[in-house]
Amino acid sequence: MFLGIHFAARSDVGLVRSSNQDSGFAGPHLLAVADGMGGAAGGDIASSIAIARLAALEGEAHGPDDALDELKSAISDAHAQIVMRARNDPELSGLGTTVTALLRSGATLSMAHIGDSRAYLLRDGVLDQVTTDHSFVQHLVDTGRLSVADAEHHPKRSMLLRVLGDIDADIPVDISVRETRAGDRWMLCSDGLSGVVSKDTIRETMLEVADPGDCADALVGLALSAGAPDNVTCVIGDIVDIDASPDGVGPPTASQIVGSAARDRRKPSAGGDTPAGKAARLAAREDPDDEDEPARDGWQRLRPWILPFVVLLALVGAAWGGYWWSQQQYFVGESDGFVTIYRGIPESLGSLTLSTVVEKTGVPVDELAPYQRERVSDAIRVGTFEQATAVVASLGTGA
């Protein structure tokens, strides 16, 4: 049995907000929702950063033991960039975002969650809320000081205790691994949907509307019918057995990105580490002190130089081995405004550039989605030329 995901992502600004601060992503390996906060010039940036970092995991091979670590690392990177953006621009102080993400590895799903965006699982007709809201009201429910019914109408139900924000401290993120199976339907959403549409109505809609795109449209439509006081984002992921497909056709492979992360953002990302910047940070070396030594004859004069000579030979060998290895690698980057395939690695040592152009494609970088431009700018590393051409093909499909 070979499992895949039939997916769809939808987002709407709602009927009250003037801008959409939600972001969502759906692809063959990754489903994610981020609900930004922090005012008109903050929440959309925070959610876009989170989705951009997570989107870099799409299209990569993930082993069962690696997927969870890669998911945690992506969220940690997103947190670091949010903190840096706030430091560089005081007007962004207070920006933050929720994150709920699923990363597939075979029949396993690694989940990361922080905030009050939610993940639901529909299995055998039963709908379960898999995530727990990191909200003040949920805390009152958990401690027995408030009923679930009263929590739905509590005036502080939107007050969050945990988000991915501009606080430079370790933020606890709920991490888990789940086994999945064919027939499962996952739904990730911002509180713009779960806050106005009941769980029973969500279940009925997920049961009745078979196509993931139509189902996501229907759920967003229900939120709009209920007044949609907040942005509404919904991601649907159906776990399907590709081998059992009657026509042998699998689910779609072109990822979808919605909400604020899908808008054209041409402002430079503050504080981003480029490969050139990383290569420029070379460690300083201390020169050994010269000492006057008494004259020695024969072996006694030669012996002190043997160890340094052996070390020098080892360093030269390691350097040559590293250079040889680097020239067996490939990456996708930018040249003269176009997506370009390079051989080597996107680094340099002084005047020595460790990469050469193999093929300049006809894909303009400016026409890519924002998160794709950022990935290309940072260089997408792959192991073979065939993998590089596959990456270019996925970029060309749009997102």
N, C-alpha and C positions, 0 to 999 in steps of 0.2 A: 504493500500500500504506500503510495506517494501522496502526501498531503500538500495542499496549497491553500491560498487565501483568495476568495472572490471578494473584492473590497470596493468601497465607495466612501467619499468624504464630501460633506456639504457644510456651508457656513452662511449665516445671514446676520446683518447688522442689527436686526430686530426693529421694533417700532418706536423705540424711545431714544436709544443711543445715537449719537451723531457720527461715530466711527466704530469700526470693528477691531476690537483688541484681542479677539480669539484667533488662534491658528490651529490648523489641523493637517494631518498627513496620513495617507493610506497608500501602502505598497505591498508587494508580494511577501515582504519579510517584516515590515514595520507598520504599526497602527499607533497614532499618537494624537493627543489633544492638549492644547495649552491655552489657558484663560488668563490673559494679562490684566494687570491692574497698575494704577499709579498715575492716572490722569491721561489727558489726550496725547501727551508726548512721552508716555512711559510704558503703559501696558502693552501697546502694540509692539514696541521694540523688544520688550522682555519675552513675549510669547514667540516672536519671530526668531530671536536668538536660540531659544530652547528647541524649536522645531528644526532650525538649521543644523544644530549640533546633532540632533537625533537622526535627521535625514541622511547624514553621512554614513549611517549604519546600513542603509538600504542598499541592496545589490552586492553586499559582501557576504562571503561564506562564514557562517557562525557555527562553531562546534558547540555541543551541549554544555561543555564546561566553560566556554569562553563568552557566550552570549550575555550572561548576567554581568560579568565584569565589564564588558564593552558598554552595556547599557548604563551601568553606574559611572563609568568613566565619561561618557558623553554628557550625562547630567552634571557631573562635577565640572566639566569644561564650560558648560552653559552658565553655571552659577558663577564661575570665575569671571566670565566675560560680562555678565550682568553687573557684578561688583565694579569692574573696571569702567564700564560705561557710566555708572553713577559717579565714580570718582572724577572722571574727566569732564563731566557735565553736571554741575550742581542742580540744574533744573530737572534732572531725571531722578533726583533723590526720592526714594520710596517706591521705585518701580519694582515689579515682581510678577510672577506668573505661577499658576498651577501647572502641573505636568502629570499626565497619565499616559503611559506608553506600554505597548506590548511588542516584544521582539521575538520572532519565530526562529526556532532551530529544529527542523524535523517536526516531530510530534510534540515538541516542548515549547512553551511560551514563557519568556522571562518578562516579568512585570515590574515597573517602577511607578510609584504614585506619591504625589505630595499635593495638598490642597483639597479642593472640593469638587474638581472634575471627577467624573465617575466612570467605572467600567462595569458593564452588566454582561452576564453570560446566560444565554438561553439554551438549555439542554433538555431534550425530551419534554418540551412544553413547559418547563419550569424556569422562571426568570429569577436569577440571583444577582444582587448587588455585590460585586466581588470586592470593591474598594470601600474603605471607611473614610468619611469626610474628616479632614483635619480642621474642624470648625469649633467655635465656642459652644454652639448649640449641641453639636454631636457629643462634646465633652459632658455637657449637662445630662444628655440621654444616657451616656455610658456610666455615669456615676449615680444614676437613678434619681436625679433631681428634676427631670423633665420627661414627659411621655413623648413617644414618637409622633402621636397625633398633634400635640401642642408644638412640637419642634417645627412642623411644616409651616406654621404661621407666626413663629417667634420673630420679633422685630430685629434681632441680632443674628438671624440665621446665616447672614453673609459674612460675618466676622470670622476671619481665618486665623488659626493658631500657627500654621506652618505653610510657607510658600517658598519658592525659589526666588529670593530677593536680593537686595543690595547690601545685606548684612554679611560682613566678611567673617563668617564663623561656620563651623560644620552644621549643616542643616540635615536632620534625620529624614531620610526618604524610605518609604515602605518598599521593600524589595521581596519578591517571591518568584517561585517557579511553578508552573502549572502544566500538567499533562493535558493535552487536548485530543479531540477525536473528530472524525468526519461527522458532519451534521450539527456541530456547535455553531452558534451564531453569537458573535461578540458585538457589543455596542459601547463605544466610548463617547462621552458627551461633556460639554460644559454645563454649568448650573443654569444657563439660560434655557436649557431643555428640561433637565430633571427638576428644576425649581418650579415649573409651571405645568408640567404634564405628569399625571399620576403614574405610578409604577404599573398599575393594572392596564392603563391605556397604552403605555409603552409595550407591555407584553403582548397585548392583542395586536398591535400594529406589527411588531416583529414576527408574530406568528402568521399573520394574514398576508403580508406583502413579501413575496418571495425574492424579487430582485433587490440586491443590496442598494443600488442607486435609488430605486423607487421607494424603498423603505426609508432611507435617509431623508429623501424629499418629503415623505409623509410625516416623519417625526418633526422635522423643522417646520412644516406647515401647521402641525398641531400646536407648536409653541407660538407661532405667529397668531393663530386663532385665539390663543389664550392671552394675548396682549403683548407678548415678547418684550418685557421691560429691559431685557439684557441681550447681549449678543448670543446667538444660538449656533453651536457647532456640534455636528454629529458625524461619527465615523462608524461604518458597519464593516465587519469582517466575517465572512462565512468560511468555515473550515470544510474543504471539499477533498474528496478522494479523486485525484486526477486519473488514476488508472481505471476507475469505475465510470468515467465519463463516456457516454454512448458514442460520441463522435470523436473521442480522443483529444478534444480541444480543452486546454487548461484555462484557468482564470486569466484576467488581464495582467499585463506586466508593466504597463506605463503607470508610474506612481502619480498620485493626485495630491496637490497641496492647496489648501483653502484658507480663507481669512486673511489676517494682516500679513502673514508670511508670504502670501502669493502676490502682494502688491509690488510694484516696481520701486525699489529703494536704491537710490544712487548716492546716498550719503556714505562716506567711508566709515568702516567699522573701527571705532576707537580702540586703540591698544591691541589690535590683532597681531599675533606673532606670525610673520611670514617665514618661509624656509630660509630666505636670505638673511633675515634677522637672526634666526637661530644659528646659522652658520657663522655669523659675524661674532658670536660670543665665544671666543676662543680662550681657553684657560691660560693664564700666564705661567711661565716656567721660570724657576730660579736657576741662575747659573751657579755651578759649584765654585767655591772659593779656590783661588790659586794658592798653593802652599809651596814653600821652598823645601825641597827634599834633598838630603845628602846624596851624593853620587853613588850609584850602585852598579855593580858589574853583572853582565849576563842576565840570568834568570831573575835575579832580584829586581832589576830595573824593568824587566818585561812584565812580571807578574801583576802589578797593579793595573795594567791596561787590558788584561785578558777579559775580565768581567765586563767592563764598559764596551769592549769590542763585541763580545757575544750579545750583550743587550742591544747594541746598535744593529747588529745583523738581524736580531729578532724583530726590532721595530721596523726595519726596512722590509723584511718579509711580510710582517703584518700589514704594513701600509700598501704594499703591492697586492697582497691578497684582498684587502679591502677595496682597492681600486678595481681589481678584476671583477670582484663581486658586484660592485656598483654598476659596471657596464653590462651586466646581465639583467638589470632591472629596467622597468619602463614606468613612465608616469604621464598623466594627462594634465597639461597646463595651458598657458596662454602665450601667443606670439603674434604681435601686430594686430591685436583685437580679435583673433580667431583661436578656437580650441585647437590645440596642437599636441601631437604625440611625441614624446621625447624618449630617448634611450639614455639610461643612467639614473641619477638621483638629483632632486632639485636642491643641490647644495654646491658650495664652492669653497675651495681652500686657497685663500689669497687670490692670485690671478688664475688659478686652475679651476676651470668650470667642469663639473662632473657630469654634464649632460650634453647631448646633441639632438638636434631636431631630426625626427624620422619622417614625420608626415604632418603637414599643416592642412587641417580639414577645412571644409567650407562652412563650419558652424560658427556664426558670430557670437562672441561672448556676451555682447550687450543684449542679445535676444533671449538669453537664458533666464530662468527664474532666479530670484535673488539668492536663494540658498545654493543653487547650482553654480552661480557666478563665484560665490564665496569658496565653494569646494574646489573649483578650477583654479582660483587665485592661490589657494593654499597648496595646490598640486594633489592630484588623486593618484596615489601610488598603486601599481599593480606589478605582477610578476612576469607577464608575458605580453608580447605585442597583440596577441589575439584578445587577451583580457582588456587591453587598452582600447582596441577597436570596439569591443562590446560596451565599454563605458561611454565612448563617444556616441555610439548608437542610442544608448539610453538617454544621454543628454539631448540628443536631437529630437527625441519624441516629445520633449517639453514635460512640464510637471504641473 
